[in-house]
Amino acid sequence: MKLIIIRHGDPDYTIDSLTEKGWREAELLSDRIAVMRVKEFYVSPFGRAKDTASLTLKKMNREGKILPWLREFIAPVVDEKTGEKRLPWDYLPADWTAVKEYYDNNLWHTTPVMQSGNVIDEAMRVYSGLNEILKEHGYEREGNLYRANRPNNDTIVLFCHFGVQCVMLGHLLGISPMVLWHGLCAAPSSVTTLVTEERRDGIAYFRMSSFGDISHLYTAGEEPAFAGRFCETYDNMDERHD
């Protein structure tokens, strides 16, 4: 089975939709996805994800199932330095990399910072939701693997957000979301693909064949959006620093 995770197009967070560029990205993305044989579409309830999905769904004359747990990962924590709340993926590298627990998939949520928010509760909600839809499609969680009760070559597509995407990948691959949040960057409208690997009968593992692919943008000459990135060098003051 193929699991395709798509980040929404370039966002306008003020209206929870897309920028003009984001709509162009969504259109180019729809051309890419429309030629696929997709078993099921799942969509975040947030506007920017629904709008991104809408062009693909319209082109294919399909509908997507809205899943509340596919919304962006909302679990603000208290910054120890400022006392203010912030998203767990917006920490400075010098701060989070000094804490060994963040590199451990079993311990990343146990630090005082992570315990200051409802991080593990939100993560468990995502794990449970993902396990549920995979079970519906024939793959049931068993330890760190999946029991292939009905092995298949179906493709399912999820339109969602970067934060929740990393939580899902952490669950599937056994990697701390903290490492993925800070070590990966999925540009708007990017496509991540995982494929089951069943080397023993009935036992499947999801292997990532590509992450954050934006070839549909490059092919059309559309530059990727900067959203989700930080300054490449410190003296690039027109790029995001904080």
Sequence and secondary structure as in RCSB ss.txt:
>XXXX:A:sequence
MKLIIIRHGDPDYTIDSLTEKGWREAELLSDRIAVMRVKEFYVSPFGRAKDTASLTLKKMNREGKILPWLREFIA
PVVDEKTGEKRLPWDYLPADWTAVKEYYDNNLWHTTPVMQSGNVIDEAMRVYSGLNEILKEHGYEREGNLYRANR
PNNDTIVLFCHFGVQCVMLGHLLGISPMVLWHGLCAAPSSVTTLVTEERRDGIAYFRMSSFGDISHLYTAGEEPA
FAGRFCETYDNMDERHD
>XXXX:A:secstr
 EEEEEE SSEETTTTEE HHHHHHHHHHHHHHTTS  SEEEE SSHHHHHHHHHHHHHHT   EE GGGS    
 EE TTT  EE TT   HHHHTT GGGG TTTGGGSHHHHTTTHHHHHHHHHHHHHHHHHHTTEEEETTEEEESS
    EEEEEE HHHHHHHHHHHHT  HHHHHHH    TT EEEEEEEEEETTEEEEEEEEEEE HHHHHTT    
 TT   SSTT TTS   
